[in-house]
Amino acid sequence: MSQQSNGRRKRSRRLQRAKRATTLNRFNPNREPPNEGVKLTPTVMLRVGYVNVHGLDNATWNSNLVAPDKLDLLFVAETWYVRYDKYKRAPDTIAYTPRPNIRARSRYTDDICLLGSQAARLHISGSPAVTPSTITCTLGGSTIAAVYMQPAMPDATLRAALEHVRTADVIMGDINV
């Protein structure tokens, strides 16, 4: 075995032990921190959720879905684009799927809105990627995606939507197909 691969293996084991100790310290604050010279980046805790509101009305919107003691990021599905212009300009709105040109029956379909607290916005890298059925954002090194797949979605549309989220670390959603 070469010295170079042996050195890498030792550093890797050291890093694993340090990460494990850091995780244990979160649950046991009295435990001594590891002193092996491995530098870890601080972990940020964000509360992320997904909700299907079956039509976004004033009561739902005014319930402060994203607030300091509630959620940091919230994907809201089936808003049906009610008062679309008002909600897309609201301070908590980060991203919104595009409204279709035509309505299906009496309402628009296939919609997601991403709301976020000011704390969460500081951790989002770049602009979220938006398609008609998905919103994907990157927080630090992790990618979070939300999907809304409407009933009777054509196979080609479903495949295209899933392709957009295939590399995400976390996928939340409502899949009705």
Buried (B, 14 or more C-beta within 10 A) or exposed (E): EEEEEEEEEEEEEBBEEBEEBBEEBEEEEEEEEBEEEBEEEEEEEBBBBBBBBEEBEEEBBEEEBBEEEEBBBBBBBBBBBBBBEEBBEEEBBBBBBEBEEEEEEEEBBBBBBBBBBEBBEEBBEEEBBBBBBBBBBBBEEEBBBBBBBBEEBEEEBBEBBBEBBEEBEEBBBBBEE
